[in-house]
Amino acid sequence: QVPFVESGGGLAQPGGSLRLSCAASGFDFSRYALGWERQAAGKERELVAGITIGGDSTSYAPSVKGRFTISRDDAKRTVYLRMSSLEPEDAAVYYCDAGSPYEDSDYWGQGIQVTVSS
């Protein structure tokens, strides 16, 4: 069973917006902190955004702060990444992930492509 199904990627113009979604199954979603990572071609994977269990706190990489928003809906078992004011440098494969201090396993999505180009 695939732990995450990602959607919402694709092509956006510079300055445009996209919303990524990551729907989870097969684990106790509400007991996990969630995050989004990305990996651009030829670059190392980097953490983009994170949200705590319960959603009380979020964190962002400096490069996306003020432009990206992470959120979670535990009832829908889904984590979102709203991306605005997109820049060509945001083009990458984006991955959602889940980790918990209460559980032994971590989970990752399979990745979804985001392209930013005019």
PyRosetta script that sets phi, psi and omega in degrees:
from pyrosetta import init, pose_from_sequence

init()
pose = pose_from_sequence("QVPFVESGGGLAQPGGSLRLSCAASGFDFSRYALGWERQAAGKERELVAGITIGGDSTSYAPSVKGRFTISRDDAKRTVYLRMSSLEPEDAAVYYCDAGSPYEDSDYWGQGIQVTVSS")
pose.set_psi(1, 129.7)
pose.set_omega(1, 179.3)
pose.set_phi(2, -77.4)
pose.set_psi(2, 125.8)
pose.set_omega(2, -175.3)
pose.set_phi(3, -69.0)
pose.set_psi(3, -30.4)
pose.set_omega(3, -177.8)
pose.set_phi(4, -133.0)
pose.set_psi(4, 142.3)
pose.set_omega(4, 169.5)
pose.set_phi(5, -119.3)
pose.set_psi(5, 116.7)
pose.set_omega(5, -175.5)
pose.set_phi(6, -97.9)
pose.set_psi(6, 147.9)
pose.set_omega(6, 177.9)
pose.set_phi(7, -152.9)
pose.set_psi(7, 166.3)
pose.set_omega(7, 174.1)
pose.set_phi(8, 101.0)
pose.set_psi(8, -3.9)
pose.set_omega(8, 179.0)
pose.set_phi(9, -76.8)
pose.set_psi(9, -176.4)
pose.set_omega(9, 178.8)
pose.set_phi(10, 139.2)
pose.set_psi(10, -151.2)
pose.set_omega(10, -175.9)
pose.set_phi(11, -101.8)
pose.set_psi(11, 132.3)
pose.set_omega(11, 173.9)
pose.set_phi(12, -133.1)
pose.set_psi(12, 152.5)
pose.set_omega(12, 175.6)
pose.set_phi(13, -84.1)
pose.set_psi(13, 154.1)
pose.set_omega(13, 173.5)
pose.set_phi(14, -53.8)
pose.set_psi(14, 134.0)
pose.set_omega(14, -175.8)
pose.set_phi(15, 88.6)
pose.set_psi(15, -8.6)
pose.set_omega(15, -178.0)
pose.set_phi(16, -85.4)
pose.set_psi(16, -173.4)
pose.set_omega(16, -176.1)
pose.set_phi(17, -133.9)
pose.set_psi(17, 152.6)
pose.set_omega(17, 171.1)
pose.set_phi(18, -144.3)
pose.set_psi(18, 154.4)
pose.set_omega(18, 171.8)
pose.set_phi(19, -124.7)
pose.set_psi(19, 119.9)
pose.set_omega(19, 176.0)
pose.set_phi(20, -91.1)
pose.set_psi(20, 143.3)
pose.set_omega(20, 176.0)
pose.set_phi(21, -126.5)
pose.set_psi(21, 148.6)
pose.set_omega(21, 179.8)
pose.set_phi(22, -140.0)
pose.set_psi(22, 106.8)
pose.set_omega(22, -177.5)
pose.set_phi(23, -96.0)
pose.set_psi(23, 128.7)
pose.set_omega(23, -173.7)
pose.set_phi(24, -102.5)
pose.set_psi(24, 154.9)
pose.set_omega(24, 173.1)
pose.set_phi(25, -155.3)
pose.set_psi(25, 154.0)
pose.set_omega(25, 173.1)
pose.set_phi(26, 88.8)
pose.set_psi(26, 1.9)
pose.set_omega(26, 175.1)
pose.set_phi(27, -150.6)
pose.set_psi(27, 167.5)
pose.set_omega(27, -175.2)
pose.set_phi(28, -80.1)
pose.set_psi(28, 86.5)
pose.set_omega(28, -171.4)
pose.set_phi(29, -52.4)
pose.set_psi(29, -42.0)
pose.set_omega(29, -173.4)
pose.set_phi(30, -68.3)
pose.set_psi(30, -14.5)
pose.set_omega(30, -179.7)
pose.set_phi(31, -93.7)
pose.set_psi(31, 7.9)
pose.set_omega(31, -175.2)
pose.set_phi(32, -118.1)
pose.set_psi(32, 137.1)
pose.set_omega(32, 162.8)
pose.set_phi(33, -75.8)
pose.set_psi(33, 150.2)
pose.set_omega(33, -173.2)
pose.set_phi(34, -126.5)
pose.set_psi(34, 154.8)
pose.set_omega(34, 178.9)
pose.set_phi(35, -153.4)
pose.set_psi(35, 166.5)
pose.set_omega(35, 172.1)
pose.set_phi(36, -122.5)
pose.set_psi(36, 133.5)
pose.set_omega(36, 174.9)
pose.set_phi(37, -121.7)
pose.set_psi(37, 163.9)
pose.set_omega(37, 175.5)
pose.set_phi(38, -144.4)
pose.set_psi(38, 155.1)
pose.set_omega(38, 176.8)
pose.set_phi(39, -139.2)
pose.set_psi(39, 114.7)
pose.set_omega(39, 176.4)
pose.set_phi(40, -86.9)
pose.set_psi(40, 158.9)
pose.set_omega(40, -178.9)
pose.set_phi(41, -57.6)
pose.set_psi(41, 125.9)
pose.set_omega(41, 177.1)
pose.set_phi(42, 78.4)
pose.set_psi(42, 7.3)
pose.set_omega(42, -178.1)
pose.set_phi(43, -123.4)
pose.set_psi(43, 163.9)
pose.set_omega(43, 178.4)
pose.set_phi(44, -78.0)
pose.set_psi(44, 155.0)
pose.set_omega(44, 176.0)
pose.set_phi(45, -67.3)
pose.set_psi(45, 139.6)
pose.set_omega(45, 179.2)
pose.set_phi(46, -130.7)
pose.set_psi(46, 148.9)
pose.set_omega(46, 176.3)
pose.set_phi(47, -78.8)
pose.set_psi(47, 127.4)
pose.set_omega(47, -177.2)
pose.set_phi(48, -98.0)
pose.set_psi(48, -46.2)
pose.set_omega(48, -175.4)
pose.set_phi(49, -156.9)
pose.set_psi(49, 152.8)
pose.set_omega(49, 177.0)
pose.set_phi(50, -142.2)
pose.set_psi(50, 154.8)
pose.set_omega(50, 177.9)
pose.set_phi(51, -141.3)
pose.set_psi(51, 138.1)
pose.set_omega(51, -174.6)
pose.set_phi(52, -78.2)
pose.set_psi(52, 168.3)
pose.set_omega(52, 170.1)
pose.set_phi(53, -57.4)
pose.set_psi(53, 130.2)
pose.set_omega(53, -176.9)
pose.set_phi(54, 86.7)
pose.set_psi(54, -17.1)
pose.set_omega(54, 176.3)
pose.set_phi(55, 78.9)
pose.set_psi(55, 15.7)
pose.set_omega(55, -176.1)
pose.set_phi(56, -72.8)
pose.set_psi(56, -24.5)
pose.set_omega(56, -174.8)
pose.set_phi(57, -138.8)
pose.set_psi(57, 142.6)
pose.set_omega(57, 176.6)
pose.set_phi(58, -128.1)
pose.set_psi(58, 159.5)
pose.set_omega(58, 177.2)
pose.set_phi(59, -144.1)
pose.set_psi(59, 153.3)
pose.set_omega(59, -175.1)
pose.set_phi(60, -140.6)
pose.set_psi(60, 149.4)
pose.set_omega(60, 169.7)
pose.set_phi(61, -66.4)
pose.set_psi(61, 145.6)
pose.set_omega(61, 179.9)
pose.set_phi(62, -54.7)
pose.set_psi(62, -31.6)
pose.set_omega(62, -175.6)
pose.set_phi(63, -70.6)
pose.set_psi(63, -18.1)
pose.set_omega(63, -177.5)
pose.set_phi(64, -119.0)
pose.set_psi(64, -7.2)
pose.set_omega(64, -176.3)
pose.set_phi(65, -59.7)
pose.set_psi(65, 132.0)
pose.set_omega(65, -177.7)
pose.set_phi(66, 90.2)
pose.set_psi(66, -13.5)
pose.set_omega(66, 179.4)
pose.set_phi(67, -114.7)
pose.set_psi(67, -31.6)
pose.set_omega(67, -177.8)
pose.set_phi(68, -109.7)
pose.set_psi(68, 148.7)
pose.set_omega(68, 176.8)
pose.set_phi(69, -135.5)
pose.set_psi(69, 124.6)
pose.set_omega(69, 176.1)
pose.set_phi(70, -99.3)
pose.set_psi(70, 142.7)
pose.set_omega(70, 177.3)
pose.set_phi(71, -149.9)
pose.set_psi(71, 165.4)
pose.set_omega(71, 179.9)
pose.set_phi(72, -139.6)
pose.set_psi(72, 150.2)
pose.set_omega(72, 174.8)
pose.set_phi(73, -129.4)
pose.set_psi(73, 100.1)
pose.set_omega(73, -175.1)
pose.set_phi(74, -68.1)
pose.set_psi(74, -30.5)
pose.set_omega(74, 178.5)
pose.set_phi(75, -64.8)
pose.set_psi(75, -34.9)
pose.set_omega(75, 178.5)
pose.set_phi(76, -94.1)
pose.set_psi(76, -2.8)
pose.set_omega(76, -180.0)
pose.set_phi(77, 54.8)
pose.set_psi(77, 45.6)
pose.set_omega(77, -174.2)
pose.set_phi(78, -135.3)
pose.set_psi(78, 140.7)
pose.set_omega(78, 172.7)
pose.set_phi(79, -115.6)
pose.set_psi(79, 142.6)
pose.set_omega(79, -175.9)
pose.set_phi(80, -121.7)
pose.set_psi(80, 154.9)
pose.set_omega(80, 170.0)
pose.set_phi(81, -135.4)
pose.set_psi(81, 107.9)
pose.set_omega(81, 176.3)
pose.set_phi(82, -88.4)
pose.set_psi(82, 122.5)
pose.set_omega(82, -177.2)
pose.set_phi(83, -117.5)
pose.set_psi(83, 123.0)
pose.set_omega(83, -180.0)
pose.set_phi(84, -124.8)
pose.set_psi(84, 167.2)
pose.set_omega(84, -179.7)
pose.set_phi(85, 47.8)
pose.set_psi(85, 47.5)
pose.set_omega(85, -175.4)
pose.set_phi(86, -62.4)
pose.set_psi(86, 144.1)
pose.set_omega(86, 179.5)
pose.set_phi(87, -120.4)
pose.set_psi(87, 155.8)
pose.set_omega(87, 177.9)
pose.set_phi(88, -54.9)
pose.set_psi(88, -30.1)
pose.set_omega(88, -179.8)
pose.set_phi(89, -70.1)
pose.set_psi(89, -11.9)
pose.set_omega(89, 177.0)
pose.set_phi(90, -82.0)
pose.set_psi(90, -8.9)
pose.set_omega(90, 179.5)
pose.set_phi(91, -64.0)
pose.set_psi(91, 126.8)
pose.set_omega(91, -176.3)
pose.set_phi(92, -176.7)
pose.set_psi(92, 173.8)
pose.set_omega(92, 166.3)
pose.set_phi(93, -90.5)
pose.set_psi(93, 127.1)
pose.set_omega(93, -177.6)
pose.set_phi(94, -104.3)
pose.set_psi(94, 136.9)
pose.set_omega(94, -178.1)
pose.set_phi(95, -124.7)
pose.set_psi(95, 137.0)
pose.set_omega(95, 169.1)
pose.set_phi(96, -94.7)
pose.set_psi(96, 154.0)
pose.set_omega(96, 179.3)
pose.set_phi(97, -149.0)
pose.set_psi(97, 160.8)
pose.set_omega(97, -178.2)
pose.set_phi(98, -139.1)
pose.set_psi(98, 135.4)
pose.set_omega(98, 176.7)
pose.set_phi(99, -142.5)
pose.set_psi(99, 152.7)
pose.set_omega(99, -175.5)
pose.set_phi(100, -147.2)
pose.set_psi(100, 140.2)
pose.set_omega(100, 173.2)
pose.set_phi(101, -75.9)
pose.set_psi(101, -7.5)
pose.set_omega(101, -175.5)
pose.set_phi(102, -103.7)
pose.set_psi(102, -11.3)
pose.set_omega(102, -174.9)
pose.set_phi(103, -124.9)
pose.set_psi(103, 157.6)
pose.set_omega(103, -177.0)
pose.set_phi(104, -83.1)
pose.set_psi(104, -25.4)
pose.set_omega(104, -171.8)
pose.set_phi(105, -105.2)
pose.set_psi(105, 145.8)
pose.set_omega(105, 168.9)
pose.set_phi(106, -108.4)
pose.set_psi(106, 159.7)
pose.set_omega(106, -177.2)
pose.set_phi(107, -135.7)
pose.set_psi(107, 148.4)
pose.set_omega(107, 178.7)
pose.set_phi(108, -134.1)
pose.set_psi(108, 148.0)
pose.set_omega(108, 171.5)
pose.set_phi(109, -80.1)
pose.set_psi(109, 172.0)
pose.set_omega(109, -176.8)
pose.set_phi(110, -85.8)
pose.set_psi(110, -10.1)
pose.set_omega(110, 177.5)
pose.set_phi(111, 100.5)
pose.set_psi(111, 144.3)
pose.set_omega(111, 177.7)
pose.set_phi(112, -139.2)
pose.set_psi(112, 137.2)
pose.set_omega(112, -174.0)
pose.set_phi(113, -81.6)
pose.set_psi(113, 133.5)
pose.set_omega(113, 170.3)
pose.set_phi(114, -121.1)
pose.set_psi(114, 124.4)
pose.set_omega(114, 178.4)
pose.set_phi(115, -117.9)
pose.set_psi(115, 132.2)
pose.set_omega(115, 178.6)
pose.set_phi(116, -120.7)
pose.set_psi(116, 111.3)
pose.set_omega(116, -175.3)
pose.set_phi(117, -160.1)
pose.set_psi(117, 148.2)
pose.set_omega(117, 175.7)
pose.set_phi(118, -92.9)
pose.dump_pdb("model.pdb")
